[in-house]
Amino acid sequence: MISKSRRKFIRNTAAASAALSFGGVIPAFSAKSYKRIPGANERIGVSVMGVNSRGNALAKYFAQQKDCEVLHICDVDSRAIDRCRKEVGAIQDTSTRGFRDFRESLQDKNIDAMVIATPDHWHAPAALLAMQAGKHVYLEKPSSHNPHEGELLIEAASRYGKAVQLGTQRRSFPMVVQGMQELKEGIIGRAYFGKGWYAANRGPIGTGKESAVPEWLDWDLWQGPAPRKAYNDNIVHYKWHWHWHWGTGEALNNGTHMIDMMRWGFGVDYPVRVSSNGGRYRYQDDWETPDTQVITLDFKEGVTMTWEGRSCNGRPVEGSAAGVVFYGEKGSMLFPGGNSYKVFDLDNHIVREVKEEKKMDTGDLVSPFKNLMDLHIRNFFEGIRTGSSQLHADIESGHKSTLLVQLGNIAQRVGHSLEIDPATGHILRDKEALKYWSRTYEKGWEMKL
């Protein structure tokens, strides 16, 4: 059930978006008067792709928006479709249709936007197909599986004129936005070093065995653009994250958020040097990506940032499982993962603390920001209605942040630091590293503009 305060928020933000769309609405208009304005009551039709976990939560978030209808639920897992349709049906009056193949959903003219929460190897290819079908895109991070895909998405968003919002939702958190502004205004003087982190206690994934594909799964479509491999019993669901073939490790799974915040706070784009240290230390199993990793990025602007990922040791930093801290000439500024921040002087005294009433639930890996996701979705709708320039996390910005952690992973895989062109973000003079700039696709699934 939606609270009265939340209904009020949805009503007010919906009106605000509509006001922008139609050049402003006279404040004295009543709700009934407003509804008589042509087009004012139009709803955004949404299709959600990948609803086993995060996508299920997103489908419900979108269904709760007053000016939105979730029309289609898409997943290669028939069980996930049934579960999500039932849960969305408890929120909205409009019935949904289920699709195993999301391409069928894209053919429907009633769909205005596609929400993508699939495994990483599907993010960019699905987003491109959605834009080519005339749909706007809400894309979970990371924006792509590899750097080349991210560059293609930027070009596609421009060519097809579509709003593409990345799911780096902290860009819409009011207290974080306020804190970033204070950081830029010099509350800790010149900030020159940033540290981000994520810590968890993930268990082993074991040694998988080739087995028959379950009847509820379309394994061929699950693989989609990735070159084919036999079905293995410890890939689906979620454990694909730790395999390079489909996933991008903890760095892009959670590191993207923290790197994005640091890039935002420092006001930088591309580094000049990237290094990474770490490995798979905790268990001996099929996990390929690092479970412990420290990525370091140096920028020509005279700042350095690091991201520390610990997948198998959840000891918090600064009292939080995830967060960012900026260090400057006059003190430090801590963003402990949620919608709050603290400012310390050089003697480590708190000189300013801004809190949000509701805290981040770090134990909820699917939906830790239940009270704040609406803001990012509302901004996405604003971008659809008034132009992508309104987006807090457009695809160009999202690609830049995603690229920084992709570069970290590439440095990790080749075993040495990378020299980067600060104007483009491209790797310089390193044939071995450039092999990871793109990927090989299953025949017929290549990304083409």
N, C-alpha and C positions, 0 to 999 in steps of 0.2 A: 504494500500500500504506500502511496506517495504522500508525504507529510504536507500539511497546509503551507508551511514555509517554502517547501520545494515547489509546490504548485504555483505559488506566487512568483518564485524565481523563474520558472519556466515561462509563465505568462508574461512577465516583464521583459525577459530576454527575447522572447519570440516577437513581442511588439517592437522592441528596439531594432531587431534585424529587419522587420517589415518596414519600419520607419525609414531606415536607410535605403531600402529598395525602392520606395515610392517617394523619395524626396522629402520625407518628414511627415509626421501625423500630428495634427493639432492636439495638444495635451488634454483639452477638455472633451475630446471625443469619448463617448461611452464605448464599451466593448461591442454592443449591438450596432452602433453607428459605424464602428471600424469594420465590422464584418461585411457591411454593405459596399465597401470599397472594392472595385473589381480586382480580383487576384489576391486580395489580402488573406483569404482563407485557404490558399493553396498549400498543399503539404508536399514535403520532399519524400519521394518514394525511394526506399533503400533496399539493396540486396546485400546480405552478409555472407562472406566466403571464408570458410574455416572456422567452425563453431564448436570444436571439441573442448576448448578451454577458454583462452582469452576472447575468442570470437563470440562465445556464448554470452560472456559478460557484456561485450560491446553491443550485441544484438539487443539485450535488455536495456542498456543505456539509451540506445537510439529509439527503442519502442516507447520509452518514457517521455520523449520529447513531444510536446503538444502538436507541433507542426510537422510531424514526421510519421510515416507509416513504413514499418518493416514489412516488405511484401514477399521477399524471397529469402530462403535459408539454403545455403549451398555447402555441401561437404561430401568428400569421398567415403565417409563413414556414415552409413545409413542410420546407425544408432544415434549419432550426434545430431543428425537432422531431426529425428523424432523428438529427442530430448529438448532441443532448442525451440522447435515449433511449439511444443507444449508450454514452455516457460514464457515465451514471448506472447503466446495466446492468453496467458493469465494477466498480461499487462495492457494489451491493446485490443480493441474490438475487431479490427481488420484481421481477416484470416491470412495465413501465409501459405506459400507453395514451397515445396522442397525440391532441390535439384542436386543430383550427384555431379553433374557437369555444369560448372558455373557459366560456360559459354552459352548455354541455353537461356540462362537468366539475362545475359547481356542483350539478347534479341528483343526483350520486352521494352517498349517505348515508355512504359509507366515507371521504369527504374531511372532515377536521376543520379544516384550515387551508389558506388560499390564500396563496401567496407571489407578490407582484406586483412585477415589475421591467420594466415596459413603458415606452414613452415617457410623458412627464410628463402629457400631456392625458388619459391613461387612468388615472392613479393613483387619484384620488378616485372616479370613476364605478365602476371595477372593485371597489374596496374596499367601496363601498356595496352593490353587487349581491352581493358575497360575504357580507357581514354579513346581508343580507336572506335569503340562502339558508341561514343558520345556521352560517357558517364564521368562524373566527378569521382574522386577517389579519396577515401580515408584509409591511410596505409599505416599499419603497425610498423614500429621500428624492428629491424633496420630497414632503410629504404631499399636495400639491394643486397644480393649475395656477394657481389664483387664491384669494384669501382666503375667498370665500363657500363654496367647496367644503370648505375645512378646517373651517369652523364646522359644516357639515353632517355631516362625519365624526365630530366630537365628539359631536353629538347622536345620531347613529346608534349609536355604540359604547355609549352609555348606554342607548338604547332597546332594542337587541337583546342587550345583555349580553355583548359579545364583546371579547376581548383584541385590541388593535391595537398592534403594536410597529413603530415607525419604524426604518429602517435607519441611524440615527445611532449606529454601533457603539461609538464611543469612550465612550459612557455605560456600557459594560460592561468597559472596559479597566482592570484592577486598579490599575496605577500611576497612571493618570489619575484614577481615583476617589480614590485616596489623596492625590494632589496637590491635587485640588479641596478635599478636606477640610482640608488644611493651609492652603490659601489662605483659606478661610472662617474658620479659627482665627487668622489674622493673621500668617502667616509673613513677609509683606512689609508688614505694617501695613494701613492702609485702602487697598484697591485702588480706583483712580478712573479709570483709562484702560486700554482693551484694544485690541489690534490683531491682526486675523487676516488671512491671505493665502493665495493660491493662485497658482502660476506654472507655465506650461507653454509649449511651443513647438508650438502647433497650426498646421497648414498651411492654405492656402486651401480653400474648398469649391467654387470655380468658379461659373460661371453655368449653372444647370440648364436643361434643355430638356424640354418636354412630350413624353412618349413612351408607347409601349404598356406596359401593366402586365405585369411578368414573370409567367410561368405559376406560379411558386412562391409568389407573394404574393397574399393577399386584401387588396387595397388599400382596399376599402370598409370592411372590419372593422378594418383598421389605423387608419383615420380615426375610426371609432366615433363618440364624442360630438362631435367637432369638425366644424364645417360643411364641406361637401365642396369639395375642390379637385381639379383634374386631376392625374394622376400626373406627377411631375417626377423626373428621373433623378439629382438630387443631394440627396434627402431621406432615403431609406432605404438603409442604416441609419446611425444616429448623428448625421448632419448635421441632423436635425430639431431638435437641441438649440438651434440658433442662429436658429430661426424662432419668432417670438412665437405663431404660430397653434397650434403643438404643444409648443414648448419654453419654457424659462424662463432660458436663458443660463447663463453660468458662475456667476452669483450663486447660483442654486439648485442647479446641478449639483454644485459643490464648496463654494460659500460657505456653504450650509446647515450643513455640519459645523462650520466654524469659528465661525459666529455662535452655533450651539447651545452650543459650549463656553464662549463668553464669557457668554452669558445664564446658563448654569449656574454659572459661577464668580462672577459678580456677584450672582446670586440675584434677577434682575429679570425682569419679564414684558414690559410694553409701553413703548415710548418716548413722549416728548412731541414730538419733532421728528426728521425723517428727511430727509436730502439725498443726492444721488448725482451724481457727475461722471464723465465718460468718453465713450466712443464706439467706433465701429468704425474703427480707424485703420490697421491693418497692411496689409490687402489690399482690393482693390475687387472684391467678389463678392456673392453672395446672402446672406451672413451679416448678420442684422438686429440681433441683440443686441450689447451692447458686448463688444469684445475686451479693453478696458482700462476698469476701473471702480473707483471708490472710493465706498463707501457709508458714511455717518456717521450714527450714532444717538445721541441725547441722552436721558437718563432723569431722571425727577424725583428719583431716589435720589442724584443728584449724581455720576453716572458717564457716561462716553462710550465708545463702541466704534466702531471702523472696520473695514471689510473691504476689502482690496485684491485685485482680480482682474486677472491679466495672462495672457490666453490665448495670446499670441503672442510672449512674451519670458519665458523660463524662468529668468531670473536669480533665485537663491534669496534668501530673507530669513532671517537668523540661521542660515544654513547648511542651510535646509530649503525644499523646494518648497511645503510647506503647513505651517501652524502657527498658534499663538496665543501672544501675550505679554501679561501683565498688568503694569501699572506701579502701584506703590504708594508709600506714605510712607517705607517702610524699604528698598525695593529693587524688584526685578522678578522675575517668574516666567515661564519659557518652557516651553511644551509644543510640541515640534517635530514635531507631526503623528502620531507613533506612541505607544507605551506607555511614555513616559518624561517626565521634566521636570528643569529646572534652576532653582535659586534664586540670584539675584545680590544683593549688597548695593549701596548707593548709589555705591560706588567701582568697581562692575562686577566684583567678585571673586565667584567661585562659592563659595557657602556651603553648598550642598546639591545633590547630583546623584543622581537615581534613574534607573537604566537598566533596560531590558528586554533580555534576551539576544538575542532575534531582532528585527531591525530592519524597519521599514516599507520595502517595495519601491516607492518613488515612481515607478519606471518602469512598474509594472504598473497600468494604469488600470482594469482589471477587478476585480482581487482583490489589493490591496496588503497585506492583513492576514491571510494564510493561517493563521497560528497563533493568532489571537485571535477570529475570527468565531464559533467554537463557543460562546464565553461569551455572546454576545448571543442566539444561537439557544437556548441552554439557558435563559436568562432568559425568552425568549418561551414556551417550553414550561411553565415554572413559572407564568407568567401564565395560560396555558390551564388548567392543573390546579388552581390555587389562587386565581385571581382576578386581574383586571387591575391591582389595586393593587400587585402585585409587579413590574410591568414597569419597566425602567430608562428606557424611551423611549416612554411611552404616547402616545396620539394627541393629548391635550390639550397636553402638553409639546411634542410634535413640531410641532403647529400653531403654537404661539407662536414657535418658532424659525424655522419656514418663513415665517411672516407677516413677520418682521423683514426678510428679504431680498426678499420680495414688495413690501413698502413701498418698499424701495430701488429696485427696478425701476420701480415706478409713478412715483416721484420722477424717475427718469431719463427716463421716457417723456414726462412732462408738462413737464419742464425747469425745475422749481422745487421747493423744499423743501416738506415736508408737515407740518402740525400734527396731532398725534395725541392722541386721548383715552387717557390712561395707564391708565384703568380697563378699557377694552374693546379697545384697539388699533385702533379705528376712525378713519378719516380725518375731520377736522373741516372743515366749511365750504369744500369744494372739489369742485364738480360735475364739473370736468374729470377730476380724479384718481379720483373715485368710479366713473367709467365702466369702470375696470379692476378694480373689486372683484369682479366676476363675469365671465361670458362668455356669448356666444350659442352655443347647442347645435344640432346637427343635429336636425331634427324627429323626435321619438320617442326621443331619447337624453337628455332632460332628467333631471337628478338629482332624485329625489323620495323623501322619507322615507315 
